[in-house]
Amino acid sequence: MIKDITLGQFFPGTSKIHRMDPRVKLALTFFLIIFIFVADTVAATALTVAAVLVLIKLTRVPFQMYIRGLKAILLIVLFTSVLNIFYVRTGHVLLEWGILRITVDGVLRSICIAVRIAIMILLSSVLTYTTSPTDLTTAMERLIKPLKALHVPVHEIAMMMTIALRFVPTLLEETDKITSAQKARGADLESGSVIQRMKAMIPILIPLFVSAFRRAYELAMAMECRCYNGGDHRTTMKQLKLRPLDIWAMVISGIFGVGVILCNFIPPHM
């Protein structure tokens, strides 16, 4: 399960998505996520699925990597879907047992929620797979730069978010190594009651926290040794400029948004 988590990984490439301005990619990702939840019909949801699949194809990143990312949240998706099946009590009743009732509307809503979560994860993966942590930092800082007028530490926030994202794969790899080491020493992590499993996680969590704090200390020392000082006078090695590719991406995203709104008028609603 740990190996299936691909959040924060970056795959260098030369695809059109890789060459886009990171500010545009970040802004359009939030834009598309909003319209994923705006989609309220089968047609609109199908349009969002098709759009994300096209983006995945354009990234030229192996599709297996996206599947691995979805496997990591499979239990969350299933749990959320089951809850929504029983939450909606309107529509034609398929099965009723005591206070539990399964309706057609509930099943459609459950499928819709599962698809939305999956698409959102895939879309986030497209962003992280095709954008380096450095570019993400720069893009975040530029997009939230107006908040400096409110004395918000924009650069520090962007740096912290990117460092956290960058170290997710590293900590997951460290967790996998510690787990394998504990199993080699005879630790039983998979059997017993829930309480026993939680206690069995202590020998994993303690070394993991120690390793995380050690890495944070080493990173801070490295930044200090290089006289790092973020702020208004700090420049970036890569200057961001909008290109025709970015303009076309924004236009196509706008057309997609209009298409989702129009598809919402096509029944049936989910």
N, C-alpha and C positions, 0 to 999 in steps of 0.2 A: 504493500500500500504506500509506503513512504517513497519508494522509487517511482511511483506513478505521479507524484506531485511535480509538475514542471513549472510552477509559478516562478517568475524572475529569471528564467533562462533566456539567453539571447543567441540567435543563430545568424551569424553574418551571411549576407547574400547580396545579390545585385538586382533583385526583383523591383518592380515598380513601387511596391509597398515599402521596401527597404529605402528607396531613394526619396520618399516623400519627406517633407519638413516635419520634424517631430512635434512641433506645435500644432500643425494641422491634424496629425494622426491622433494626438491626445484629445484635441477638441472634438474631432469627429467621432472618436470612440464614445465619449460621453453623450454626444448627439444621437448616435445610433442606439445606445443603451436606453435612452429616453423613449425612442420610438419603438423599441422592442416591447416596452410596457404600455405604449399607446395602442399597439396592435390588439384589437379586441374581437376579431373575426378569424375564421379559418383562412380566408384569402389573405388577410393582412399578415397573419402569422407565417403562412407559406412564403410570402414575399420576403419577410425578414430572414427566414431560413435560407432561401435562395441567395439573398444578398451576402450573408455570412459565408456560405459555401463558396461563392465566387471569390470573396476576399481570401479565403484559405487557399484556394487554387492559385491566386496571384502571388501569394507569399513564397511559393515553391518550398515551403517547409514540409517535411514528410507528414502525411496525414496521421500516421501512427502516434506522433507526438501530441497531437490534439486529442486523440482518443485516450492516451495515457492521462492527460489532464482531466478528462471527464470521468475516468474510472476513479480518480481520487475523491470525487464528490458524489459518487453514485448513491451512497447510503443517504446523504442529505436530500438528494433529489427524490428518492423513493419515499422517504419519511414525509417530506413536504407534500408529495402527491397524494399519499394515503390520507393525510389530514384534510386536504381539500376535497377528497371524495365524500367524506362524511360532513364537511362543513356546509356544503350547498344542499339544501333540502327542498328546493323548488324543482319543477319539471316532472317528467314521467318517471315513476318509481320502478326501478329494476329489481331491487331486493330490499326487504325490510325485516329487521329482527330486533324487537324491543325498541329501544330509543335510537338504534342505528338504522339509517336509511341511505340507500345508494340510488341516486337518480341519474338520468341522462345528462342533465346540466352539470351535476357534480363530476361525472367522468370527464366531460369535455373541459371543465375548469381544471381538473387535475392534470390532464394532458397538456393544457395550455401553460400551466405553471411550470411543469417539468421541461417543456420545450424552451420557455423563456430563460430559465436558469441555465440550461445547457448552452443556449445561444450567447448569453451574457458571458459565460466562462470562455467560450470559443473566441468571442470578440476581444476579450481582455488578453487572451493568449496571443492573438494576432498582433496586438500592440507590443507586448513584451518580447515576443519572438523576433520581431523586426526592428526593434529600437534598442540601442545600447543604453545601459544605465546612465552614462554621461549625457547622452542626448535627452533622455527623460528628465534629468536634473535641469538641463538648460531650458527645455520646453516648459516644465512646471514653473520655473522661476519667471520666465517671460510672461506666461499666461496670468499668473497671480501678482505680477509686478504692481498693478494699480493699488493693491492692498498696502503698499508702503506708505501711502498717504495717511493710513490709519495706524502707522507705527507697528505694522506686523512684520516680524523677521522673515521676509519672503525667502531669502537665500538659505537660511538655516533650515526652514521647513522643507524646502525642496530637497536639500542635501540629506536630511534625516530620512525622508520618505524613500529616496533612491537607495541609500545605504541599506535600509531595512529590506527593500525589495531585492537588492543585490545579494544579501547574505542568506536569503531563504534557501536557495539550492545548497549552499555551503553547510548550513545547519542541518538540513535534511540528510545530506551525505554523512555528516558527523553522527547524527542520530542512528543511521543505519549501521555505521561501524561500531558504535557503542552497543547496540542491540545484538549484533553478531558476536561481539566479544563476551557479552554477558551470557549468551546462549552457550558459547563454547566452554564457559566455566560452570555450566550445569544449571543456569537460571531457567525457571519455568515461567514463561510470560503469557502462555496461551490457555492454560487450564485453571480450574478453580472458580470461585465465586467472583462477583464484581469487586468486592472489597479486597480479595486476595490479588486480583489482577492490578488493582490500583496500588497496592503495597509493592508489588513486583516492579512497578514502573519507577520506584524511588531510585534504585541503582542506575537507572538510565538518565533520569532527570538531573541528578546531582552532577555527574560528570559533564552533562550537556550544558548546564548553567555555568559551570567552571570554565568550560571551553569557550562559551559565548562571551563571558566577561574578559577572558584572556585575549580573545580576538579583538574585542572592542578597545581594550587598553593598547594593544599593539597598533591598531589602526590610528588611535589618537596620537600615539607617539610618532608614528610615521608622518602624520599630517603636520605635527609641530616641528619635526626635524626638517621638513620641506618649507617651513615658514608659511604654512597655509593660513590665509586670512580672507575669508569670504566677506563680500560687501559690495558697495556701490562702485568701487574703483577696480574691481576684479574683472578681467576680460576673459573671453572664451577662445579656445583655439579654433573652433569651427563656428563661423558666422552663419546664422540662419537667414535664408532669403527665400521668399515665395517664388515658385517657378510655375510654368504652365501646368505641370502635372498636378500641383497642389490646387490650382484653380479648378481644373477639371474634376478633381476629387470632391471639392466642395459643391460644385454644380450637380454632380451625380448624386451626392448625398442629399442635396435639397430635393432633387427629383424623387429620390427614394422616400423622403419624408412625406411629400405630397401623395405619392402612391399609397403609402400606408394609411393616410387619412382617408383617401378615396375608397380604399378597400374596406374600411370600417363600416361603410354603408352597405356592404354586400353581406346579407345574412348567410349562415346562422351565426349569431354571437356566441362567444365562448365565455 
